[in-house]
Each structure stands twice: as structure tokens, then as C-alpha cells.
Amino acid sequence: MALTGALFAGVSGINSNGNAMNIIGDNIANANTIGFKSSRAVFFDLLSADIGGTKIGLGSRLAASERSFVQGGVETTNSSTDLAIQGHGLFILNDAQGGTFYSRAGQFSVDKEGNLTNPAGLAVQGIQLDANGNPISGLTNIVISQVVVSPVETTDINVALNLDATETTPIPAIPADALGTEDQPGNWFAGSNFSTVITIYDSLGESHDLTYLFRKTGTANQWEMRVCANASEITGGTAGTLQQINAPGALLAFNSDGTLDTTNTNITDFGPIAWNDGASTQSINDTDMSFTGTTQFALPSAVSLVDQNGSQSGILKGINIGTDGVISGQFTSGGNQPLFRIALADFANPQGLAHLGNSLYLQSPDSGPAVLGNPGDGSFGTLLSGSLELSTVDLATEFVKMVTTQRGFQASSRTITVTDTLLEEVSNLKR
């Protein structure tokens, strides 16, 4: 009976070492698989038998294939949709039937329908954001298609400039100071010391050039300010003329040191302006216009800052993905806007995840439930765009394991051969 037990112990050694060799072979085969986590064989001894009061083991078995979720190296690519997780977490992927999978492989691309997907066509999951970066949805497919950003009507204008203190009042008169006054451009410019053009946008995203005109008055340190638009763009306006759009009395006053005298400066409202392109009537309040930083020095008049909050509509032309997982769209209008934030999942025991192949994992009773979060929050890792996480397989270690596993297999085989010889000797005792 003891010799028979040795046979089965040898068989168990062959089986367990053979399975271990399968694990090693799988690791080596996936040395170049993106996001692959190497596994190691875990052996248990079999229940021992009590023979004459002595505990004798009955061999070994492969107890588990333990996957090591350690950080892999990072490879740089040329694709912004290639993503590597630096730290804890897995990407969340959904199939067409709503099944949820998890992966560390971040080889993503945009399919024909605009979905961000992996090579198997599974959709990457994230949260949709509004223009301010606030979430407006639950977990959903990330769709990057022909996104059109709405125009933004100008409501704030900030200008900083220097007006030449050595200037004198022009001899030609400037047109009458009244909202809606029209006249030839030459008359406006002849009666002004300095002018500049600032572009604003209406509710349809149409641009309009506003001409700012500054005329030094007969009062020391004071400049009259007129703002005109092309009359041809205003309902009822005359082509080829400029029309005043700011209320009468606009004035820039300066202190004796050339700084802006905010007490005596008077900024007046713009509009209401009835654009003839069908946009909403546009007005800009005096409180939403600033000349902070404006000076009157003995230097040539020049503008140092122009800032307004309007923009035209735009079509998505590209994306950026930040370390926080926020996908920002780059639009033809020149602006950027948050679109989605990529979501990550983590598990109390990621080694317990069920491995499906194709670099995919499933939640299992051993892994525990998924904990969802954003890249960079808490224990969740950050994302690297244009990068991929490499396999965690160490070929040198695997080759060493291959040698030791091979020796274990050979020794188990030798156990069967020697036991067979012993059984043959027992059989010969009857001769």
C-alpha cells in the first residue's frame, strides 16, 4: 500500500508541476501583452495518511493561480486615447448587452459611432460633464463624435490701455454724442486721438467689431469715449457708416500721476443693439465693463489688454485627457470644454477577480464588490495619456521558475519509475 501511495504521490507531482508549467508558459507568452498581470502557481500538500501512527503525505496539488496586481512599466505612444493607470484601479468596460468588465489595458480608440472603445469593441465608461466640469450623468458610454459647442454671447469686456498724455484736443468735431448716432467713419476718426477695435459675439455666435474712439477733452486729464459698431450690421442702419452704441457721457478720468481716476470715470451701457442677423437684442451693462490698468502717461497710445467672455460656436477637432481622467474637447472656435471624466473601479481583493482572457476581468465573490471613483481621488491612481502599461512579466524570473518546475516534474516522474522497479521486485519474491 505504501508503494502504491508513492505512485499516486508521483502522479500528483506531475500534475501540479505540469499545471505550474502552463502558468509559466502563459506568463512568457504574454510578456508583451499590454496591461497583463503575471500569475504564480500556489501549491498545497495533499492530506496525509496515517500509517502505523506515522503521518505520510500523499503528494501535492495546484491550489491556485495567484495574479499579481503590481504596477507595470509605462510605454509612450503617439495616441492621446492610449491610457495607462499609475496606481490602483481598473478601467470599466461595457458590452452591447450591458455586461460590465474590468481591465488594466488602456489601448482605446474611437469607433465609427464615436464611442471610446477597446480593441474588442467594449465601450469605456465615464461620467458626462457640463461646460464647468460638473457631472451631469451617471456611468455611461464615452461618446466623442461631432460635438458642437454652443456660442456664448458677450456680456463682459475688459480693456487696459495707455492714452498719450501729450495729446491735444483734435480740431475737427466728433459726431454728436447720442446713442444711435450714425456718420461716416472718416468723421469719427478725424475727431478722435486714438481708436482700437474689439470683437464681440452675439447670441448666434456672429462676431461684430466694435470701434472704441478716445478724444481728449478741454478738461485736464479727461478723455471722452465713444463706442461704435458697423451700422450695416444693425437693424435699420446705413451701410458704410459707424453707429454709436454706448450711452452718452462716457468718460475716462485720470489722476495727476497718470493712474485711472475711478471716482470721476464714467462708463456707460452698450445698447440695446438690434443686430440684423436675427440674434437677440444685445446689451452690456456698465458694471460689466472694466478699464482696470488703464493709464495716461506721456507714451504713445496703445492697448495692453483686451478680454471678453463671448465666443462663436465650434466643432470638436481634438481631445486632451488629463491625469484626473477629464476628457476636454478642443473646438474650432479656439476654446476648450470638459466633455467626460473616465471612471475607475477598485476591489478589496483584485487577485480574486475572475480572469476571462482578452485582458478582461469579472467581479467575483472573492474580489468583493467594485468601488467606483475618479482618477487621482483617494487611493485611485492617475491616468497618463499617450501611454500604455506594460506587462508585469519578468522573463528572468519566469525562466528560473521554468527550470525548477521542470526539475520537480522530472523528480515526480522518477518517483513513479523507482516505485515501479520496487513493485517489480515485490512481484519477483514469488519466484
C-alpha positions in Angstrom: 0.0 0.0 0.0 2.9 2.3 0.8 4.4 1.8 -2.7 1.0 2.4 -4.3 0.7 5.6 -2.4 4.1 6.6 -3.8 2.8 6.1 -7.3 -0.1 8.4 -6.7 2.2 11.0 -5.0 4.3 11.0 -8.1 1.3 11.4 -10.3 0.2 14.4 -8.2 3.6 15.9 -8.5 3.5 15.5 -12.3 0.0 17.1 -12.5 0.8 20.0 -10.2 4.2 20.8 -11.8 2.6 20.4 -15.3 -0.1 22.9 -14.4 2.6 25.2 -13.0 4.4 25.0 -16.3 1.2 26.0 -18.0 1.1 29.1 -15.8 4.8 29.9 -16.6 4.1 29.4 -20.3 1.1 31.7 -20.1 3.2 34.4 -18.4 6.0 34.1 -21.0 3.6 34.2 -23.9 2.1 37.4 -22.6 5.4 39.2 -21.9 4.4 41.8 -24.5 0.6 41.9 -23.7 -0.4 45.4 -22.7 -1.7 45.6 -19.1 -1.1 41.9 -18.5 -0.6 40.8 -14.8 1.6 37.8 -14.3 0.5 34.8 -12.3 2.3 32.4 -10.0 1.5 28.9 -9.0 0.5 28.2 -5.4 1.0 24.6 -4.2 -0.7 22.8 -1.3 0.2 19.4 0.0 -2.4 16.7 0.0 -4.0 15.3 3.1 -1.5 12.9 4.7 -2.3 9.3 5.6 -1.8 7.7 9.0 0.2 4.5 8.5 1.2 2.8 11.7 1.0 6.0 13.7 3.1 7.9 11.1 1.7 10.7 9.0 2.7 10.2 5.4 1.9 12.8 2.7 0.0 11.9 -0.4 1.6 14.4 -2.8 0.8 17.9 -3.9 -1.8 19.8 -5.8 -2.0 23.2 -7.5 -4.1 25.2 -5.1 -4.4 28.4 -7.1 -3.0 30.6 -9.8 -2.4 33.9 -8.0 -2.4 37.0 -10.2 -0.1 39.8 -9.0 -1.6 43.3 -9.4 1.6 45.3 -9.2 2.4 48.4 -11.2 3.8 47.7 -14.7 6.2 49.8 -16.6 4.9 52.5 -19.0 5.4 52.8 -22.7 4.9 56.1 -24.5 2.7 56.1 -27.7 1.6 58.7 -30.2 -2.2 58.3 -29.5 -3.9 60.5 -26.9 -6.6 57.8 -26.4 -3.9 55.3 -25.1 -4.1 55.4 -21.3 -2.0 53.9 -18.5 -3.1 53.8 -14.9 -0.4 54.9 -12.4 -1.5 53.3 -9.2 -4.7 51.4 -8.2 -7.8 50.9 -10.3 -9.1 49.3 -13.4 -11.0 50.7 -16.4 -14.7 49.9 -16.6 -15.9 48.5 -19.9 -19.4 47.6 -21.1 -20.6 45.4 -23.9 -23.7 45.9 -26.1 -25.7 43.7 -23.7 -24.8 45.8 -20.7 -22.3 43.4 -19.2 -19.6 45.0 -17.1 -15.9 44.1 -17.4 -12.7 45.5 -15.9 -9.2 45.9 -17.4 -5.8 47.5 -17.0 -5.2 47.5 -20.7 -5.7 51.1 -22.0 -5.5 50.6 -25.7 -8.5 52.7 -26.7 -9.7 54.3 -29.9 -12.9 56.0 -31.2 -15.1 53.8 -33.2 -17.4 54.8 -36.2 -20.2 55.8 -33.8 -17.9 58.0 -31.7 -17.6 55.6 -28.7 -14.3 55.3 -26.9 -13.7 51.5 -27.1 -11.1 48.9 -26.5 -9.9 46.6 -29.4 -12.7 44.1 -28.7 -15.3 46.9 -29.1 -16.2 47.2 -25.4 -17.2 50.8 -24.5 -15.2 52.7 -21.9 -17.3 54.0 -19.1 -17.2 57.5 -17.7 -19.3 60.4 -16.4 -20.5 63.2 -18.7 -19.6 66.8 -17.6 -21.1 70.2 -18.3 -19.1 73.2 -19.6 -18.0 73.9 -16.0 -16.7 70.4 -15.3 -19.7 69.4 -13.2 -21.1 65.8 -13.6 -24.5 65.6 -15.4 -24.9 61.9 -15.8 -24.2 58.6 -14.1 -21.9 56.0 -15.5 -22.3 55.9 -19.3 -20.5 55.3 -22.6 -18.0 57.9 -23.5 -19.1 59.3 -26.9 -16.6 61.6 -28.7 -18.2 62.5 -32.0 -19.1 65.7 -33.9 -19.7 67.6 -30.7 -20.8 71.2 -31.4 -20.3 73.8 -28.7 -22.9 76.5 -28.4 -22.0 80.1 -28.9 -21.5 82.4 -25.9 -22.9 85.9 -26.1 -20.5 88.6 -24.9 -21.6 90.1 -21.5 -18.2 91.2 -20.1 -15.5 93.3 -21.7 -12.2 94.3 -20.0 -9.8 96.7 -21.7 -6.5 98.2 -20.5 -4.7 100.8 -22.5 -2.4 103.9 -22.2 -3.6 107.2 -23.6 -0.9 109.6 -24.6 -0.8 112.5 -22.0 0.9 114.8 -24.6 -2.1 114.7 -26.9 -4.3 117.8 -27.5 -7.9 118.1 -28.4 -8.5 117.5 -32.2 -9.8 120.4 -34.1 -12.4 118.5 -36.1 -15.6 117.9 -34.2 -16.7 114.4 -33.4 -20.3 113.4 -34.3 -23.0 114.2 -31.8 -22.8 112.2 -28.6 -26.1 110.3 -28.8 -26.9 106.6 -28.7 -27.7 105.6 -32.3 -25.8 108.5 -34.0 -24.6 107.5 -37.5 -21.9 109.1 -39.5 -19.1 108.4 -42.0 -16.1 106.6 -40.5 -13.8 109.5 -41.5 -15.7 111.9 -39.3 -15.4 109.6 -36.3 -11.7 109.1 -36.7 -10.9 112.7 -37.5 -12.4 113.9 -34.2 -10.5 111.2 -32.2 -7.0 111.0 -30.8 -6.9 107.2 -30.7 -9.0 104.2 -31.7 -8.9 100.5 -31.4 -11.2 97.6 -32.4 -12.6 94.9 -30.1 -14.6 91.9 -31.4 -17.7 90.7 -29.5 -20.2 87.9 -30.2 -24.0 88.0 -30.3 -26.4 85.1 -29.2 -25.9 83.3 -32.5 -22.1 83.4 -32.3 -21.8 86.0 -35.0 -18.8 88.4 -34.5 -19.1 92.1 -34.5 -16.2 94.6 -34.5 -16.7 97.5 -32.1 -14.6 100.6 -32.7 -13.5 102.3 -29.4 -12.8 106.1 -30.0 -11.0 108.2 -27.5 -10.9 112.1 -27.7 -9.0 114.3 -25.3 -11.4 116.9 -23.9 -10.6 120.5 -23.0 -10.6 119.5 -19.3 -7.3 118.3 -18.0 -6.8 114.5 -17.6 -10.2 113.7 -19.1 -11.0 111.7 -22.3 -14.3 111.3 -24.0 -15.0 107.7 -25.1 -17.4 106.6 -27.9 -18.0 103.0 -29.0 -19.4 102.4 -32.5 -20.5 99.4 -34.5 -20.8 98.9 -38.3 -24.2 100.4 -38.9 -24.8 97.8 -41.7 -25.0 95.1 -39.1 -27.7 96.9 -37.1 -31.4 96.8 -38.0 -32.2 100.0 -39.9 -28.5 101.1 -40.1 -26.9 102.6 -43.2 -24.2 100.7 -44.9 -20.7 102.4 -44.9 -21.3 104.3 -41.6 -20.5 103.8 -38.0 -23.2 103.9 -35.3 -22.7 104.8 -31.7 -23.8 102.0 -29.3 -22.8 103.4 -25.9 -24.9 105.8 -24.0 -23.9 109.5 -23.9 -21.5 110.7 -21.2 -18.8 108.0 -21.3 -15.6 109.5 -19.8 -12.2 108.3 -18.7 -10.6 110.5 -16.0 -7.1 110.2 -14.7 -5.2 111.4 -11.6 -2.2 113.6 -11.8 0.1 110.6 -11.6 -1.5 109.1 -14.7 -3.5 106.4 -13.0 -7.2 105.9 -13.6 -9.4 108.2 -11.5 -12.2 105.7 -10.8 -14.3 108.3 -8.9 -14.8 110.6 -11.9 -14.6 107.9 -14.6 -18.0 107.2 -16.1 -18.5 104.0 -18.1 -21.9 103.9 -19.8 -24.0 100.9 -21.0 -23.8 99.4 -24.5 -27.1 99.0 -26.4 -29.7 97.7 -26.6 -28.4 96.7 -30.1 -30.8 95.1 -32.5 -28.4 93.0 -34.8 -29.9 92.3 -38.2 -28.8 88.7 -38.3 -31.7 87.6 -36.1 -29.7 87.4 -32.8 -31.3 88.5 -29.6 -31.1 92.2 -28.7 -27.7 92.7 -27.0 -26.9 94.9 -24.1 -23.8 95.1 -22.0 -24.1 96.9 -18.6 -21.5 99.5 -17.4 -20.9 97.3 -14.4 -19.7 94.5 -16.7 -17.0 96.7 -18.4 -13.7 97.3 -16.8 -10.7 99.6 -17.7 -8.6 98.5 -14.8 -4.9 99.1 -15.6 -5.6 101.9 -18.0 -3.2 104.9 -17.7 -2.4 108.3 -19.1 1.3 108.5 -19.5 3.5 110.5 -21.9 3.8 107.5 -24.1 2.2 106.6 -27.4 -1.4 105.4 -27.0 -1.6 101.6 -27.1 -3.8 98.8 -25.9 -2.2 96.3 -23.5 -5.2 94.0 -22.7 -8.4 93.0 -24.4 -10.6 90.3 -22.8 -14.2 89.5 -23.4 -16.2 86.4 -22.5 -18.1 85.6 -25.7 -17.3 83.0 -28.3 -18.6 81.7 -31.6 -19.9 78.1 -32.0 -17.4 75.5 -32.7 -17.0 71.9 -33.9 -14.8 69.4 -32.0 -11.4 69.0 -33.6 -9.4 67.1 -31.0 -9.3 66.0 -27.3 -7.0 66.0 -24.4 -7.1 63.6 -21.4 -5.7 64.9 -18.1 -4.2 62.9 -15.3 -7.6 63.3 -13.5 -9.3 61.5 -16.3 -11.1 64.6 -17.7 -11.6 64.5 -21.4 -11.5 68.0 -22.7 -12.6 68.9 -26.3 -10.7 71.3 -28.4 -13.0 73.2 -30.7 -12.6 75.2 -33.9 -13.8 78.3 -32.1 -10.5 78.2 -30.2 -11.9 77.2 -26.8 -11.7 74.0 -24.7 -14.6 72.4 -22.8 -14.8 69.4 -20.5 -16.8 66.5 -22.0 -16.4 63.4 -19.9 -14.4 62.0 -16.9 -13.1 58.5 -17.2 -14.2 56.3 -14.3 -12.1 53.7 -12.5 -13.0 50.8 -10.3 -11.1 49.1 -7.5 -11.6 46.0 -5.4 -10.8 44.9 -1.9 -9.2 41.8 -3.3 -8.3 42.3 -7.0 -6.5 39.0 -7.0 -10.0 37.4 -6.6 -11.2 38.8 -9.9 -12.2 36.2 -12.5 -9.9 36.3 -15.5 -11.7 36.0 -18.8 -8.9 36.5 -21.3 -8.6 39.4 -23.7 -7.2 41.3 -20.7 -10.6 41.4 -19.1 -11.7 40.6 -15.6 -15.1 40.0 -14.0 -16.2 40.7 -10.4 -16.4 37.5 -8.3 -17.4 36.6 -4.7 -13.7 36.5 -3.9 -12.9 40.0 -5.3 -15.8 41.8 -3.4 -17.9 44.5 -5.0 -16.5 47.2 -7.2 -15.7 50.6 -5.6 -16.1 53.3 -8.2 -14.1 56.6 -8.2 -12.3 59.2 -10.3 -8.6 59.1 -11.3 -6.5 60.8 -8.7 -9.1 60.7 -5.9 -8.3 58.8 -2.7 -6.4 55.5 -3.5 -7.2 55.6 -7.2 -4.3 56.1 -9.5 -3.9 58.8 -12.0 -4.0 58.5 -15.8 -1.2 59.0 -18.3 -2.5 59.9 -21.8 -0.4 58.7 -24.7 0.9 55.9 -22.7 0.3 52.2 -22.1 1.0 50.0 -19.1 3.3 47.1 -20.0 3.1 43.5 -18.9 4.4 42.7 -15.4 6.1 39.5 -16.6 9.8 39.3 -15.6 11.3 36.9 -18.1 14.4 36.2 -16.0 12.2 35.1 -13.1 10.0 33.0 -15.3 13.0 31.2 -16.8 14.2 30.4 -13.3 10.8 29.1 -12.3 10.7 27.1 -15.5 13.9 25.3 -14.6 12.8 24.5 -11.0 9.4 23.4 -12.3 11.0 21.1 -14.9 13.2 19.5 -12.2 10.1 19.0 -10.0 8.3 17.3 -12.9 11.3 15.1 -13.6 11.7 14.2 -10.0 8.0 13.2 -9.8 8.4 11.1 -12.9 11.4 9.5 -11.4 9.4 8.6 -8.3 7.0 6.6 -10.4 9.9 4.9 -12.2 11.6 3.9 -9.0 8.3 2.8 -7.4 7.6 0.6 -10.4 11.0 -1.0 -10.0 10.3 -1.7 -6.3 6.9 -3.2 -7.2 8.6 -5.4 -9.8 11.0 -6.6 -7.1 8.0 -7.5 -4.8 6.4 -9.4 -7.7 9.7 -11.4 -8.1 9.5 -12.5 -4.5 7.0 -15.3 -5.5 9.5 -17.0 -7.8 
